[in-house]
């Protein structure tokens, strides 16, 4: 099925900003952390190299909801994605997406036995997409105030990402 314009906007934002905020339940409490991922659009997922024994991996694989947040302030685009998680054992794929920054956490390189892949597959996304011009936003706010109605500052929608 072809992607919608809003789905394309989400994937494009993730490609431009590989570091996103990932939120999950860890030990019964919400925990949010920045994580650098690799967009694997062909397989409709984001890949993260994580520590095999870390609480993060165990928490991500719980059946509770997991979310990713991405923002592009210069474009006035924001998205919160609900995702399904899966662990993947694929050393070739891990080596292909390996970066020098990843090596800071895994001194053994791509063959480090503690390194494994966490795949997050977007299920749905709530999007806020508005005009990127500050002048236009100010104009819309002033116009709405004069006319006594709520300002039209763009799209807020929940979309299916599957």
ChimeraX commands (.cxc) that place a marker at each C-alpha (Angstrom):
marker #1 position 0.00,0.00,0.00 radius 0.5
marker #1 position 1.46,3.41,-0.89 radius 0.5
marker #1 position 2.33,5.71,1.98 radius 0.5
marker #1 position 0.18,8.74,2.68 radius 0.5
marker #1 position 1.69,12.22,2.73 radius 0.5
marker #1 position 1.55,12.29,6.55 radius 0.5
marker #1 position 3.25,8.87,6.80 radius 0.5
marker #1 position 5.96,10.11,4.44 radius 0.5
marker #1 position 6.41,13.19,6.65 radius 0.5
marker #1 position 6.98,10.99,9.71 radius 0.5
marker #1 position 9.54,8.78,7.96 radius 0.5
marker #1 position 11.31,11.81,6.50 radius 0.5
marker #1 position 11.57,13.40,9.96 radius 0.5
marker #1 position 13.01,10.18,11.39 radius 0.5
marker #1 position 15.55,10.00,8.56 radius 0.5
marker #1 position 16.63,13.62,9.12 radius 0.5
marker #1 position 16.81,13.15,12.91 radius 0.5
marker #1 position 18.04,9.65,13.79 radius 0.5
marker #1 position 18.21,10.56,17.49 radius 0.5
marker #1 position 14.73,10.42,18.95 radius 0.5
marker #1 position 13.22,10.22,22.40 radius 0.5
marker #1 position 12.15,6.67,23.28 radius 0.5
marker #1 position 9.67,6.16,26.14 radius 0.5
marker #1 position 8.88,2.83,27.78 radius 0.5
marker #1 position 7.90,1.40,31.14 radius 0.5
marker #1 position 10.96,0.32,33.15 radius 0.5
marker #1 position 10.41,-1.16,36.62 radius 0.5
marker #1 position 6.83,0.14,36.65 radius 0.5
marker #1 position 7.68,3.74,35.79 radius 0.5
marker #1 position 7.85,5.68,32.53 radius 0.5
marker #1 position 11.40,6.26,31.37 radius 0.5
marker #1 position 12.39,8.40,28.41 radius 0.5
marker #1 position 15.84,8.51,26.87 radius 0.5
marker #1 position 17.44,9.75,23.69 radius 0.5
marker #1 position 18.47,6.93,21.39 radius 0.5
marker #1 position 20.21,6.99,18.04 radius 0.5
marker #1 position 18.58,4.69,15.54 radius 0.5
marker #1 position 18.82,3.59,11.96 radius 0.5
marker #1 position 15.74,3.98,9.75 radius 0.5
marker #1 position 15.08,0.76,7.85 radius 0.5
marker #1 position 12.17,2.06,5.80 radius 0.5
marker #1 position 12.19,-0.91,3.45 radius 0.5
marker #1 position 11.26,-3.14,6.40 radius 0.5
marker #1 position 9.12,-0.48,8.09 radius 0.5
marker #1 position 11.17,-0.22,11.28 radius 0.5
marker #1 position 13.79,1.64,13.25 radius 0.5
marker #1 position 16.81,-0.30,14.44 radius 0.5
marker #1 position 18.76,0.42,17.61 radius 0.5
marker #1 position 21.92,-1.31,18.80 radius 0.5
marker #1 position 21.43,-2.03,22.49 radius 0.5
marker #1 position 23.06,-4.00,25.31 radius 0.5
marker #1 position 21.71,-7.53,25.36 radius 0.5
marker #1 position 21.51,-7.71,29.15 radius 0.5
marker #1 position 20.29,-4.16,29.77 radius 0.5
marker #1 position 16.97,-3.49,31.48 radius 0.5
marker #1 position 16.13,-1.39,28.42 radius 0.5
marker #1 position 15.91,-4.41,26.13 radius 0.5
marker #1 position 13.83,-6.41,28.61 radius 0.5
marker #1 position 11.49,-3.46,29.16 radius 0.5
marker #1 position 11.12,-2.81,25.42 radius 0.5
marker #1 position 10.04,-6.40,24.84 radius 0.5
marker #1 position 7.26,-6.25,27.44 radius 0.5
marker #1 position 3.76,-6.10,25.95 radius 0.5
marker #1 position 3.22,-2.56,27.25 radius 0.5
marker #1 position 3.20,0.35,24.85 radius 0.5
marker #1 position 6.46,1.91,23.72 radius 0.5
marker #1 position 6.70,5.28,22.01 radius 0.5
marker #1 position 9.11,7.44,20.05 radius 0.5
marker #1 position 8.99,11.22,19.83 radius 0.5
marker #1 position 10.61,13.22,17.06 radius 0.5
marker #1 position 10.56,16.97,16.59 radius 0.5
marker #1 position 11.61,19.37,13.88 radius 0.5
marker #1 position 11.17,22.79,15.40 radius 0.5
marker #1 position 12.41,24.58,12.27 radius 0.5
marker #1 position 9.58,22.91,10.31 radius 0.5
marker #1 position 7.04,23.10,13.16 radius 0.5
marker #1 position 6.58,19.32,12.83 radius 0.5
marker #1 position 6.20,17.00,15.82 radius 0.5
marker #1 position 5.24,13.33,16.01 radius 0.5
marker #1 position 4.71,10.75,18.75 radius 0.5
marker #1 position 4.76,7.18,17.45 radius 0.5
marker #1 position 3.39,4.08,19.18 radius 0.5
marker #1 position 5.61,1.12,18.30 radius 0.5
marker #1 position 5.88,-2.64,18.61 radius 0.5
marker #1 position 9.29,-3.96,19.68 radius 0.5
marker #1 position 11.28,-7.05,18.75 radius 0.5
marker #1 position 14.81,-8.26,19.41 radius 0.5
marker #1 position 16.72,-9.28,16.28 radius 0.5
marker #1 position 19.75,-11.54,16.16 radius 0.5
marker #1 position 21.46,-10.60,12.91 radius 0.5
marker #1 position 25.21,-9.91,13.11 radius 0.5
marker #1 position 25.43,-8.93,9.43 radius 0.5
marker #1 position 22.68,-6.31,9.81 radius 0.5
marker #1 position 24.23,-5.06,13.05 radius 0.5
marker #1 position 27.59,-4.64,11.30 radius 0.5
marker #1 position 25.95,-2.79,8.37 radius 0.5
marker #1 position 24.36,-0.16,10.61 radius 0.5
marker #1 position 27.32,0.13,13.01 radius 0.5
marker #1 position 28.74,3.63,13.44 radius 0.5
marker #1 position 31.87,4.91,15.19 radius 0.5
marker #1 position 29.63,6.47,17.85 radius 0.5
marker #1 position 28.14,3.05,18.62 radius 0.5
marker #1 position 31.66,1.85,19.40 radius 0.5
marker #1 position 31.75,4.13,22.44 radius 0.5
marker #1 position 29.27,1.79,24.17 radius 0.5
marker #1 position 30.53,-1.47,22.68 radius 0.5
marker #1 position 34.34,-1.66,22.78 radius 0.5
marker #1 position 34.26,-5.10,21.14 radius 0.5
marker #1 position 32.98,-3.56,17.92 radius 0.5
marker #1 position 30.17,-5.08,15.86 radius 0.5
marker #1 position 31.17,-8.52,17.11 radius 0.5
marker #1 position 30.74,-7.51,20.77 radius 0.5
marker #1 position 28.66,-10.34,22.29 radius 0.5
marker #1 position 26.68,-7.83,24.37 radius 0.5
marker #1 position 25.46,-5.92,21.28 radius 0.5
marker #1 position 22.10,-6.84,19.83 radius 0.5
marker #1 position 19.41,-5.18,17.73 radius 0.5
marker #1 position 16.14,-3.74,18.95 radius 0.5
marker #1 position 13.61,-3.17,16.15 radius 0.5
marker #1 position 10.76,-0.73,16.67 radius 0.5
marker #1 position 7.92,-0.94,14.18 radius 0.5
marker #1 position 5.61,2.10,14.12 radius 0.5
marker #1 position 1.93,1.23,14.59 radius 0.5
marker #1 position 0.39,4.70,14.82 radius 0.5
marker #1 position 1.51,8.30,15.07 radius 0.5
marker #1 position 0.01,11.48,16.44 radius 0.5
marker #1 position 1.25,14.39,14.35 radius 0.5
marker #1 position 1.33,18.13,14.81 radius 0.5
marker #1 position 2.28,19.85,11.57 radius 0.5
marker #1 position 1.97,23.61,11.29 radius 0.5
marker #1 position 3.32,26.54,9.35 radius 0.5
marker #1 position 7.07,26.93,9.77 radius 0.5
marker #1 position 7.08,30.69,9.34 radius 0.5
marker #1 position 6.96,32.62,12.61 radius 0.5
marker #1 position 5.43,35.56,10.77 radius 0.5
marker #1 position 2.61,33.36,9.44 radius 0.5
marker #1 position 1.97,31.90,12.91 radius 0.5
marker #1 position 1.79,35.42,14.39 radius 0.5
marker #1 position -0.59,36.49,11.61 radius 0.5
marker #1 position -2.87,33.49,12.18 radius 0.5
marker #1 position -2.89,34.10,15.95 radius 0.5
marker #1 position -3.73,37.80,15.50 radius 0.5
marker #1 position -6.42,37.05,12.91 radius 0.5
marker #1 position -8.04,34.44,15.16 radius 0.5
marker #1 position -8.04,36.87,18.10 radius 0.5
marker #1 position -9.65,39.62,16.01 radius 0.5
marker #1 position -12.29,37.23,14.66 radius 0.5
marker #1 position -12.89,35.62,18.07 radius 0.5
marker #1 position -12.13,32.06,17.06 radius 0.5
marker #1 position -9.46,29.42,17.59 radius 0.5
marker #1 position -6.38,29.84,15.42 radius 0.5
marker #1 position -5.76,27.41,12.56 radius 0.5
marker #1 position -2.15,26.45,13.19 radius 0.5
marker #1 position -1.98,23.33,11.07 radius 0.5
marker #1 position -2.78,19.65,11.32 radius 0.5
marker #1 position -3.15,17.55,14.45 radius 0.5
marker #1 position -4.04,14.00,13.50 radius 0.5
marker #1 position -3.53,10.41,14.56 radius 0.5
marker #1 position -2.60,8.18,11.66 radius 0.5
marker #1 position -2.05,4.48,11.08 radius 0.5
marker #1 position 1.63,3.80,10.31 radius 0.5
marker #1 position 1.25,0.18,9.20 radius 0.5
marker link #1:1,2 radius 0.2
marker link #1:2,3 radius 0.2
marker link #1:3,4 radius 0.2
marker link #1:4,5 radius 0.2
marker link #1:5,6 radius 0.2
marker link #1:6,7 radius 0.2
marker link #1:7,8 radius 0.2
marker link #1:8,9 radius 0.2
marker link #1:9,10 radius 0.2
marker link #1:10,11 radius 0.2
marker link #1:11,12 radius 0.2
marker link #1:12,13 radius 0.2
marker link #1:13,14 radius 0.2
marker link #1:14,15 radius 0.2
marker link #1:15,16 radius 0.2
marker link #1:16,17 radius 0.2
marker link #1:17,18 radius 0.2
marker link #1:18,19 radius 0.2
marker link #1:19,20 radius 0.2
marker link #1:20,21 radius 0.2
marker link #1:21,22 radius 0.2
marker link #1:22,23 radius 0.2
marker link #1:23,24 radius 0.2
marker link #1:24,25 radius 0.2
marker link #1:25,26 radius 0.2
marker link #1:26,27 radius 0.2
marker link #1:27,28 radius 0.2
marker link #1:28,29 radius 0.2
marker link #1:29,30 radius 0.2
marker link #1:30,31 radius 0.2
marker link #1:31,32 radius 0.2
marker link #1:32,33 radius 0.2
marker link #1:33,34 radius 0.2
marker link #1:34,35 radius 0.2
marker link #1:35,36 radius 0.2
marker link #1:36,37 radius 0.2
marker link #1:37,38 radius 0.2
marker link #1:38,39 radius 0.2
marker link #1:39,40 radius 0.2
marker link #1:40,41 radius 0.2
marker link #1:41,42 radius 0.2
marker link #1:42,43 radius 0.2
marker link #1:43,44 radius 0.2
marker link #1:44,45 radius 0.2
marker link #1:45,46 radius 0.2
marker link #1:46,47 radius 0.2
marker link #1:47,48 radius 0.2
marker link #1:48,49 radius 0.2
marker link #1:49,50 radius 0.2
marker link #1:50,51 radius 0.2
marker link #1:51,52 radius 0.2
marker link #1:52,53 radius 0.2
marker link #1:53,54 radius 0.2
marker link #1:54,55 radius 0.2
marker link #1:55,56 radius 0.2
marker link #1:56,57 radius 0.2
marker link #1:57,58 radius 0.2
marker link #1:58,59 radius 0.2
marker link #1:59,60 radius 0.2
marker link #1:60,61 radius 0.2
marker link #1:61,62 radius 0.2
marker link #1:62,63 radius 0.2
marker link #1:63,64 radius 0.2
marker link #1:64,65 radius 0.2
marker link #1:65,66 radius 0.2
marker link #1:66,67 radius 0.2
marker link #1:67,68 radius 0.2
marker link #1:68,69 radius 0.2
marker link #1:69,70 radius 0.2
marker link #1:70,71 radius 0.2
marker link #1:71,72 radius 0.2
marker link #1:72,73 radius 0.2
marker link #1:73,74 radius 0.2
marker link #1:74,75 radius 0.2
marker link #1:75,76 radius 0.2
marker link #1:76,77 radius 0.2
marker link #1:77,78 radius 0.2
marker link #1:78,79 radius 0.2
marker link #1:79,80 radius 0.2
marker link #1:80,81 radius 0.2
marker link #1:81,82 radius 0.2
marker link #1:82,83 radius 0.2
marker link #1:83,84 radius 0.2
marker link #1:84,85 radius 0.2
marker link #1:85,86 radius 0.2
marker link #1:86,87 radius 0.2
marker link #1:87,88 radius 0.2
marker link #1:88,89 radius 0.2
marker link #1:89,90 radius 0.2
marker link #1:90,91 radius 0.2
marker link #1:91,92 radius 0.2
marker link #1:92,93 radius 0.2
marker link #1:93,94 radius 0.2
marker link #1:94,95 radius 0.2
marker link #1:95,96 radius 0.2
marker link #1:96,97 radius 0.2
marker link #1:97,98 radius 0.2
marker link #1:98,99 radius 0.2
marker link #1:99,100 radius 0.2
marker link #1:100,101 radius 0.2
marker link #1:101,102 radius 0.2
marker link #1:102,103 radius 0.2
marker link #1:103,104 radius 0.2
marker link #1:104,105 radius 0.2
marker link #1:105,106 radius 0.2
marker link #1:106,107 radius 0.2
marker link #1:107,108 radius 0.2
marker link #1:108,109 radius 0.2
marker link #1:109,110 radius 0.2
marker link #1:110,111 radius 0.2
marker link #1:111,112 radius 0.2
marker link #1:112,113 radius 0.2
marker link #1:113,114 radius 0.2
marker link #1:114,115 radius 0.2
marker link #1:115,116 radius 0.2
marker link #1:116,117 radius 0.2
marker link #1:117,118 radius 0.2
marker link #1:118,119 radius 0.2
marker link #1:119,120 radius 0.2
marker link #1:120,121 radius 0.2
marker link #1:121,122 radius 0.2
marker link #1:122,123 radius 0.2
marker link #1:123,124 radius 0.2
marker link #1:124,125 radius 0.2
marker link #1:125,126 radius 0.2
marker link #1:126,127 radius 0.2
marker link #1:127,128 radius 0.2
marker link #1:128,129 radius 0.2
marker link #1:129,130 radius 0.2
marker link #1:130,131 radius 0.2
marker link #1:131,132 radius 0.2
marker link #1:132,133 radius 0.2
marker link #1:133,134 radius 0.2
marker link #1:134,135 radius 0.2
marker link #1:135,136 radius 0.2
marker link #1:136,137 radius 0.2
marker link #1:137,138 radius 0.2
marker link #1:138,139 radius 0.2
marker link #1:139,140 radius 0.2
marker link #1:140,141 radius 0.2
marker link #1:141,142 radius 0.2
marker link #1:142,143 radius 0.2
marker link #1:143,144 radius 0.2
marker link #1:144,145 radius 0.2
marker link #1:145,146 radius 0.2
marker link #1:146,147 radius 0.2
marker link #1:147,148 radius 0.2
marker link #1:148,149 radius 0.2
marker link #1:149,150 radius 0.2
marker link #1:150,151 radius 0.2
marker link #1:151,152 radius 0.2
marker link #1:152,153 radius 0.2
marker link #1:153,154 radius 0.2
marker link #1:154,155 radius 0.2
marker link #1:155,156 radius 0.2
marker link #1:156,157 radius 0.2
marker link #1:157,158 radius 0.2
marker link #1:158,159 radius 0.2
marker link #1:159,160 radius 0.2
marker link #1:160,161 radius 0.2
marker link #1:161,162 radius 0.2
view
